[in-house]
């Protein structure tokens, strides 16, 4: 079982909105610093509960590892959903 707290600097993850991001810190918790590859490439804070899968670059293509979230990260997502009205 892989959690967001296990992700190290340089890991590439798939985000909930379909974009990818590279982890830029070795911290743990609800917010991580990432370079996000979306409409533009920019660096900023990303909620850990928005990280869904780790992208493993292998010689024959990409493989995906599902990320599980801690109870606190799931509570943070529920709070954000209540405040901002998303699912």
Beta strands, then each sheet from edge to edge (+ up, - down):
strand 1: 2-3
strand 2: 12-15
strand 3: 20-23
strand 4: 31-37
strand 5: 41-47
strand 6: 51-58
strand 7: 61-68
sheet 1: 1+ 7+ 6- 2+ 3- 4+ 5-
end
